[in-house]
Amino acid sequence: MFKKSFLKELAKKEKVSLPFLEKQLQSKKAVIPLNKQNQLSKPTVIGEGFKVKINTNIGTSSEKPKVSEEMKKLDTAIKYGSDAVMDLSIGKNPSILRKKIVEKSAIPLGTVPIYEAAVKAEKKEGTFEKMSFDCIWETLKKQAKEGVDFFTIHSGILKKSIKYLKNNKRTGGIVSRGGAILARWMFVNGEENPVYTNFDKILDLAKKYNISMSLGDALRPGAIADSTDNLQISELHVLGELVKKCWKKGVQVMVEGPGHIPINEIEMNIKLQKKICHGAPFYVLGPLPTDIAAGYDHITSAIGGTVAAYHGADFLCVVTPAEHLRHPDINDIRDGVVASKIAAHSVDLLRFKDEWDKDKKISGYRAQRKWQKTFPLTLDQNKAKDYHKEIKPSDDICTMCGKFCSLKIIDKCDLLK
């Protein structure tokens, strides 16, 4: 699937041996999202035994259609360390941004094809409820040819799920956009989920272009009160069966997960997913361990993401401060990416010496008040510099402690010399 020379370079980047990388790929515990037509300068491997990766969502909306703004967000996401990006555009022409990202991006690109298909159907038929599988299929083929590296496909939500939801009201309902589109389509048309009934055909396309599948969790809990409910778990069992179908077809696959989950249920959710989905890499959307932090959900997500990654989640989706409130701007993207990088690094430093050494090095410079050497080692050196700029270059203190700087005081102790 991948050339030896490519894998050798990727193993070196990941700080693992080539045999280990090959073993994890063969055992299906890791994926490398990479369309066969692409030659990314920053490819990535996602899975067990590798550094925790993060993904950033960008994309136009009907309210915020400017492609130029989304391209700036792409630059920001890459600058602050995102390992992948997803284009979730639902503007009038959702393909425009995707094509630009493929041309420019150095990192893997993912999409949710049902979005573009729904936009097309809305434009042509007046409603996405009349969307046909032919429309979905043409969208999939188009995106594959253009170079998309991984697809999120919501194949786990079924007609029986809609009946269950109707009889067992959820506090948060369905918060997945793709899940809601398909739920409404099934409700109106009385037919089974078209990306479930045509899953084998989709896999043939994925195999042809070496596109990785990301099995979307359409029924993830969107409220703490709905966490780990029967609807979520029933979908997870469907996804577990679809994982085996992917492997049988020779298609790389990862599984998306919750969602809003209280902190005491995160470990159990990770272990349950790994068990039901046969060890496939786990891509978590958060998780968010509280519902009350509107405006600060990047922090909520970093807390949940750290716990999830520690217990085995492989891929964290960036959540911005704008979550649940508005379309994120560039500053939201920056803050969200940095928060997710903190979560990932907090776990990576326990597993990889080079990550541990970063903390040790910056701590040494701080102890010596060598501020200019600390900045390049921080996740957001511009912000660190801005906070510190009140101090004269000649001073080796900060304005918090001033002359009572603990580090300067302890320097004078013979005990430490």
N, C-alpha and C positions, 0 to 999 in steps of 0.2 A: 504493500500500500504506500509506504514511504521509503525513499532511498536511504541507504545506510549513512551516507555522508550528511544528509539532513538530520537524521536522528542523532548522530554523533554530536553535531553542533547544538541541538536542542538539549541533549543530556548535559552538555558542558554548561549551558546557560542555567539549567535547573539545579546544578550542583549534585547530580546523581550520576551513577554509572550507566553506560549504554546498555549493558545486559539488564539492569533494573528497569530502564525505560521500555525496552522491548518486552520484558516479562509482563509489565503492567498493561501494555497495549494488547498483548496476546490474551491475557486473562480478562480483558474487557473492563478493567478497573480504572482505565484512563482513556481519554479521547484527545485528539488533536484536530480541532475544527479548522479545516483547510480545503476549500474548493480546489479541485485538481487544476483549475485554470489560474490560480493565484500563486504568487511568490511573495509572501509577506516578509517584511524585514523584521517583524516582531511576532513570529508565530508563538503559540503557547500550548502547553499540555495541561489538561484539567483532570484531576483524579487523585486517588489514594497514593500517598507517599511523595507528593509533589507540593510545592508551595501553593498556598491558598490563592486563588485567582479572583479578580473582581470584574464585573461587567457594568457598563454604563448605558442607560437608555437615553436616546435622543429621538428627535422626530418632529415633523410638523403636525399641527392640529388644525381643525377648521377655524379655530380662533387665532392661532399663531402660525400663519402659513409661510413665513420667511425662511427660505432655505439657507440664506447667508448666515442667519443667526444660529441655525443648527450646525453649520460647518464650524463656526467659532466654538460651539460646545464640544464638537469632536476634537478640536485642537486642545481645548482645556482638559478634556478627559484623558487624552494621551499624555499631556504635559504632567499631570499629577499622578499618573501611574496606572490607568485602567488597562487591563489585559485584553479586553474585548469591548465591542460596542454593539448595541442593537438599534436598528432603525425602526421605530414604531409609528412611522408617519401615517396620518389619516387625513392629510390635507387634500386639496383638489387633485393634485398630481403627485401621489405618493412615491412614484418611481424616480422623480428628479433627484431628490436628496440621496437615495440609495446609489444611484449611478455615480454621483460625485464622491461618495464615501469610498466606493470600490476603487475609484481612480486614485484617491489620495491616501486612504488609511493604511497604516503599517501594521494594524492589528486585526484580528478576525472580526467579521461582521455577521451578525445574526438578524433575522427578521421574523415576524409573525405573518405569514402570507395571507391568512384569512382577513387581515385588515385591508390590504389592497383589494382583495376580491370583493369585500363588502362595499368599499368605496366605489368600485367599478359598477357593481350591481345597483347601488343607490343612484348612480348617474344615469345608467341605461334603463333601469326598470322603475325607478322612482322609490325603491325600497330594497334594502339588502335581504328582506324576507323572500324575495324571488330569486335569490342567488342560486345558480346551478353548480353542480360539481365541475362542469366544463369550464365555468368561469374561474373556479378555484384552481383547476388543473392548468389552465393557460397561465395563471399568475405564478404558480409553482415553477413551471417550465421557464418562464421569462426570468424569474429571479435566479434560478439555477444557472442559466446561461450567462447572466450578468456577473456572477461570481460570489453569490452569498455563500458563506462558510457553514452556517448552521441555521436550521429552521426550528422554530417553536411551533409544534403542531398539537392542538388540543383534541386528541383522539380518545381521551379517557372519560369524557362526559357523554352519557348515553340517554336515550329516551326514558329509561327507568329512573335516571337521576332526576329528571324534571318532575316526574310523578312524585318521587320522594320529597323533593323540595316543596312541592305544592302542599303536601300533607303534613310536613314537618317544618314549620317556619323557622328560618334562620334569623338571628339578630342582624347580621351583616349581608345576608343574601349572597349573590354572586358578584365578586369584585373583579374577577378576571374579565377584561374587555373581550378577549377571544371567546371565553366561556359564555359570556352573556349573549354575544352574537349568535353562537351556535345553539344555545338554549332557546332563544327566541325563534330561530329558524326551525328547530325541531317541533316547538310548540305550535307554530303556525301551520307547518306543512305535514305534521303527523308522521314524519319519516325519521329514520335513524341518522345519527351524526354522519355526514358524508365523508369526513376525513377519517372516520373509523371504518366505515364499510369499504373505503377505497385505500386503506392503509398499505396494503401490499403494493399497489400501483405507485404510491408515493415513495415507498422504499426503493423501488426499481429506479426511480429518478434520482434519489439520494445516492444510491450506489453508483450510478453512471457518472455523477459529478463529484463523488467523494464528499458529499455534504453530511455533516453530523446532524443527528436528530436530537432535539431537546423536547422531551415530552412534557407539554404544558399541563399545569395543575389548574384546570378550569374551576375546580370546586374547592380551591384553597380557602381556609377561613379568613374572612375579612374583618373579623371581630374576635376579641379574646373569648367571648361567650360561645363562639362556634368552634373553638379549637378541638382538633382530634375527634370530630363528630363522625357519625356513620357515613355521611356524604363524602367527607374528605377521604376516609379510609376505603370506602367502596371504589372510589376513583383510583386510589393508589394500587389496588389489586388489579384493576384493568391495565394500568400502566406497567405493572410487573409482567403481565402477559405480553404486552406490546414490546417490552425490552427484549424478550426472547425472540420475537419475530424479527426485530432489527438485527440481532446477532445472527440469526439463521440466514438472513439475506446479506450478511457481511457489511452491515451499516453501523457506524459508530453511534452510540446513544448515551445521553445523560437524561436525568429526570429532574423536573422542577418540583420545588416543595413549598411549604407554607412560608409566609402568610403571617397572620396574627396568632401567636402562640405564647402563653404565659411561660415565664422563664423556667419553671419547674417541669415543663413538658417538652422542652427543646431536645434534651438528650434522648428521651424516649422516641420522639419523632424521627430523629436522625437514624437511630438504630432500627426502627421499624421500617423506614424507607429502604435502608440498605438490605434488610432481610427480604422484604417483599419484592424488591426490584433487583435482587440477585447481585448486589454489590456494584451496580452501575453508579457512575459519578453523580453526585447530588448537587443541584443548583438551587440555592435557597433565596427566596424573595423576602429578604429581611434576615430572619423573622423579627417581627415587632412584638416585644413582650408587654407592651401597654398600649392602650388606645387614646390616652389623654394628652399626647405630646405634639399636637398639631403645631407646625412651625419649627419643631425640633426633632422631627422623625428621623433625621440623619443620625442623631445621637441614639435614639431608640433602636434603630437598625444596627448601629455599631455594637450596642450591648448584646442584642440577640445574635448578631452575626459572629461575634467573638465566641459565645457559648456554642453556637452551632458548629463553627469551624473546629473548635477544640474537640468536639465529639464526633467529627468526621465529615462535615460538609466540605465540599471541594471548591465551590464556586459561589461567590456572594454577589447579589445584585445590588447596585448602588441605589440607595433611597436618599432623596434630597430633602432639604427643609421645606420644600414646596409640596411634598406629598400630601394628598387629600385636599389640597387648597387651590393650586393653580398650575399652569404650565411653568416648569422651572426655567430660570434664566441662567446666565453663565456663572454667576456667583453661587447659585444653588448647586450647579453641577460640580463646581470646585469643592464646595463644602461637603457634598455627598461623597465624592470620590475620596477625599482625604479621610473622611470618617470610616469608609469601608477599608481603605488601606491600613488605617490604625487597627481595625479589627483583624484583618488578615495577618499583619505583621506581629500582632500580639501573640498569635498562635505560631507563626513561622519561626520566631526567635527561640521557641522551645524545641524546635525540630532541626533547624539548620544553623550550622556554626557561623556562616557568613552573615546571617540575619542577627544572631546574637552579638557578633563583633561590631555591628553598626551601633548598637546601644552602648556597648562598652566604650567604644571610641568617642562617641559624643559625650558620654558621662565624664570621661577623662578631660576633655576640653572644657567642659563646664566647671569642673573642679579647679581648673587653672585659669578660669575666666577668659579663655581664648575664644571670645564670641564669634569672631569672623571665621573661625574654623568649624564652629558648630553649625552655622547656617546651611552650608551645602549638604549637611547630613540630615536635615529635617525634611519632613514631607512637604512643607510649604515654607520655603526659605524667605519668600517675599513677605509673608505675614510675620514671620519671626523677626526679620529686619525692621519692619514697620513698628513693632512693639518695642524694639530695643533702641530705636533711633533717638530717643530723648537723652540718651547718655552720650557724653563726650567721648570721642575715640580714645582719649588718653585714660579714661576711667576704666577700671577693671571690676566695677561693681554694677548692680542694677538698682533701680530706684525703690525696690521693695524693702530692702534692708539697709541700703546706704552704708554708712560707716560701721554698722553692726552686721555686715555680711558674714554669715556663718563660715563660709569657705575661707575668707581672709583671716578670720579669728583663729580657725583651726590650723592654718598655715604656720602660725607663730608658736604652735605647741611642739616642743622638742619630741613629744611622744610619737609624732608622725614622721619625724625626720630619720 
